[in-house]
């Protein structure tokens, strides 16, 4: 059926200033959300960020600098090299046997490890940093869970860990992250915080797993919406995640935390109509049943980003229990802000990148599936 527009959001924040969101300028998006000086910590920390120039890293760096911390970056010096020219940078390739050697000369209050899915990197970082940091914060994933059919908290069953001494295989992502979490505790003992984000969204996301929707809705016309309006969804803005991680470092909050949102349960219709509210498009949504999508080889999560069917082996991906993270201070900006910033950033990308989206349904494929849905007689 085709559903008329309804207002789902009680309010939306005004996005201050002009967000010129083409990387490397994407960090400017932090300026409107930086906490006031009165709420900044008294004592600056020495923070080492492994990575720091990819997706969530720049938000962490800018937020930490704004709060008076002393930041050092460690990476290959390849990605977004123009970012943060005044921040000290150590260079190393973590794939090499001596790739962490540059870390052997310093001491830091906290280390934030963003890009690691190779457990060998954690082991090598531990060897290089032993005795010279007070806190290691590892960014993991909800993909560590082996049973995703139901809502799950931090104590849910995990995949069997990968073999750290075997050849690295990127295809076993969840298993690698499980082994990386284990290695973090082996190397850094009790001084470890493990963050398990869900789908990370917002400006700077090159996966297109969320940006498909603002871009598609902004284009207008009949938009294929998956499943039913009440199907649950979860996501976290990279800026909210990055800022929260810095605050965990400030308080040395230890433990393991699932980290996705929004805090209140959110449905697919709330997300889609919330995105539409920041556009001037005349988009109208046609909801296509999950079984019909499967029969027509339209895949959840990839062809229809953010969404997973509300029943079955992946249903829990949209119902992850994150009460620990909320109690520890994870907050969420309004969907309106995330959607508008994502859309502006997307249109600032090179045309070639816009044409080769990594997620979402191609326009001609969407038209064909919608035509088949209407012809089936089930759309009324």
N, C-alpha and C positions, 0 to 999 in steps of 0.2 A: 504494500500500500504506500501511497505518497502522503507524507505527514506535513501539515502546514506548520509555519514557523511559530514557535512558542518561546516565551522568555523563561529561561531556566536559572540564570544567574541573578542573585539578589542585588549584586553591585559589581562594578568593575573599576579597577584603578585607572587613573589617568596616567598615561606614560609620559613622564616629563622629558622635555628636551627633544632634540632631533637625534634619534638613534641611528647613527651611521654605522651599520652593522656588517660591513665587509671585513673579514679577518685580514689583517691583525687588529683592526679597530673594534672588534667585537667586545673587548673588555670595557669599552665606554658604557655598555649597558649596565655595568655595576654602579655607576655613579648615582643613579636615582634611588638605589636600594642600600647604599652604604650606611651603616649605623652611625649615629651621632658621636662626636668625640667623647661626650660624657660617658658613653657606654663602652668605650674602648678599654682594653686591659691596661693595667698600670705598668706592669713589667713586660717589656718586649721579649719575644722568644726568638731564638735562632732556629729558623725553619729551613730544612732541606727538602725540596720537592723533586722527586724523581719523575721526570717528564716535565710538565709545567707549561708546555706550549701547544698542546693538542686541543682537546675539547673542554673538559672541566678544569684543567690546569690553569689557564689564564684567569679564570674567575677566582680561584684560590689565591693566586699570586697577587692580583690587584687588591683583593679584600684584605689579605695579610699586610700588604704595604700600607693600605689606608688605616689600618689599626696599629701601625707603628712597629711591626715586626721586622726582623732582619732576615731576608729571604735569600737563599742560594738555590740555583737550579742545576740539575744534573741531567744531561741528555746528550744525544748525538750531535746536536748543533745543526740539525737539518730542517726541522719543521718550524715555520714561522719565526725565522731567525731575527726578524726586526722587532719582535716583541721584547719589551723590558730591557732596553739597552743599558740601563744603569744597575741592573741586578747581576751580581756575580754569577758566573756560569762555569760549571765544571763539565768537561766533555769526555764521554766514554760510550762505547758501543757495547751494550749489555750482552750481546750475542757472542762476544769474544772472550777467551779465557781470562784476559787481564782487563776486561771492559770496565770493572769497577775500581780500578787502581786510583783514579782521581779522587776517590772518596777517602783514601787512607790518611789524608793529612789534616782533617778538620774534626770539629766536635759540634754537635747540634742538640738542641733541646728536644726536637721532634723531627722525625722523617715521615713524609707523606709519599707513599708509593702508589702512583696512579695507573701506569700503563701495563702492569705485569699480568700476563697469563702464563708465562713460562716459569715454573717453580724453580728452575735453576737460577733465575735472576734473584729470587728471594734468598736462596742459599748464598750466592756470591755477594749480595749486598750485606748479609749478615756477617760474612767473613771479613769484609772490608770495614764494616762499621762497629765491630764488636767492642763494647766498652766506651763508645764515643757518642752514644745517643741515649736519651732517657725514655723515649717513646717512639714506637713504630706504628704507623697507621696505614693499613693495607686496604685498598679499594678492591673488593671482590665482586660478587654478583649473586642474584637470586637463582642463577642457573646452576648453583652448586647442589640444589635439591633434586633428589632422585624421584620423588613423588610430587608431581605438580597437578594432581587431579582435584585437590581440595585446598582450602585455606591453610596456611602453614606459618608457624613462627620460627624463631631462630633455632629451635631444638628439633626441627624436622629432619627426616632421614636424608643423608647426603649420598652423592655418587661415590662409588669406589674411587679412591684417588689414583691419578696416573702415576706411572713409575718415573721418578725424578731422574733416574740414570739412563732411561731409554731415550731414543731420539725424540725430540719435541714434535708433537703432532697437534697442530692448531685445531683439528676437527673435533678433538675431545675437550672442548672449551671448559665445560663444567667440571670434568674430572681434573683438569689442570688447575683450576681455581681452588678445588678442594685440597689438592696437594700443596698449592701455594699457601693457603691458610695454615695448614699443618706446619709447613716449613717456617712460616712467620713465628709461630709459637716456639718452634725448636730453636731458632736463631735469637729471638729477642725475649724469650721467657714470658713473664707475666705483664711486661710493659707493652702490650699489644692491643690495638683497637682494629676490629675488622668490620668494614662497612659493606653491606650487600645491597647495592642499588637494584632497582628494577629498570624499566625503560627510562633512559636519560634523554631529555628533550630540550629544545630551545635553540637560540641562535648559536651557530657554530657546529651543529650536528651534521656531519657529512653522510650519515647513514640514511637520511631522508625518512626515517621511520615515523616521525611525527609531522615533519614539514609537508608531507604529501597532502595532509588534510587542509591546512590553511591555503596552500597553493591551489588545490583542486576546488575548494569552496569559493575562493576569490575569483576563479574563472567563471563560476556561475553555471546555470543550466540544471539539468537533472543529474543529481549526484547519487551514485549507488552507495547505500549505507548497509553495513553487514549485520546480519542477525536481527535482533529486535532492539527497540529504543532503550529497553531496560537492562541490556547486557552490561556488566560492570567493566570498568577500565581503570588502569593505574599508570602513573608516570610521575617523574620528578624533573623539575627544571634544573638544568646544570648549574645555574647560579645559586639556587637554593641549596643544592647538594654541596657545591664547593664552599660556600660560606659556612655551612654547618660543620663541615669537616675542620675548617680552621678553628671554629669555636670549640670543637671537641679537643683539639690540640691545646688550646688555651687552658682548659680545665683538666687536662689529662684524664679524660673519660675513657675508661678501659672497657673491654668486652666486645661482644658481637651484636651487630644491629642490622636488621632488615631496613631498607631505606627507600621507600617509594610512597606515593600519595595519589591524590590529595588526602588530607587528613579525614575528611568526611567522604563516605562512599559516593562514587561518581559513576554515572551511566554513560553509555556511548552517545545517547541523544543529548545529554547535558554538555558533553565535550563538543559535539559537532555544532550544536546551536550556539554554544559559547564562542566557538571560533567564528561562526558566521556573523556574530554580533560586532566583530571588529572589522568587518568588510562592508562594502556597499553592494555586494553581489545579490542577485536574485536567485541564488541557489535554492533548489528544492530537493528534499531527500526522499529517495525511494528505498524502503527497507526490504532487503532480499534475504530470504530464509537461509540459515546456515547449511541445511542439507542440500539446497539448490546450488549454493556456492561450491560445495564440495563436488557435487555431480558435474559442475562446469569447470572444475579444476581452478577455482579461485581460492588461493591459499590464505588462511588466517595469518595475521602478523606481518607477512611480507607483501602479498597483493593488497590486503586490507590491513594496513598498519595499525598498531596499538591494540586492535581487537583480537580476542580469542573466543571461541565458542564457550558459552557458560556451563557446559557439561562436557565431560570427556577428560582425556589425560592431561590437557594443558589448562583446564579451567582455573586452577589455582594461581596461575600467573597474573590474573586480574584481581586476586583476593588475598594477596600477601599480607600477613599480620605484622604491623610496624609500630605497635604501641610503645615498645621500648625506645624507638627512635623519637617518637613524638614527645615522650616524657623527657628525653635528653635534649630537646630543643630544636628538632627539625621542624622548620616552618615552610610555608608555601605561599608564593605570590599568586595573585589572581590569574586564572586561565587567560583572561583578556590580555594581560601583559605578556605572557608567554607567547600567545598566538600572534599578536601584533609584532613583537620583536622578531619572531621566527620568520614571519612573512617579509618584513623589511630586509632582514639578513639574506633571505633566499633571493630576492630580486637584485641584491647587490653582488651576487655570485656571477662569475663568468657565464656567458650564454651556453657554452659547451657543457658546463656542469649542470645547469638547469635542465638541459635536454636529456641528460643521462642520469636521471634519478635512480637511486639504488633500491628504492622500495615504492610500492604503490602500483596501481593498475594503469597500463597505457590507455590513452583516450579511446582508441579504436576498439580495444578489448572491452572496456567499460560499456561502450555503446552496444556491442554485440551481446553481452551478457544481459544488459537491461532489456534489450529487445526480446531475448529468449524468455526472460522472466515475465514480461507482459504477455507474451504469446502463450505462456503456460496456463493462464487463467488464475494464477494464485496471487496476482498483484492487487486484486480487488478486495 
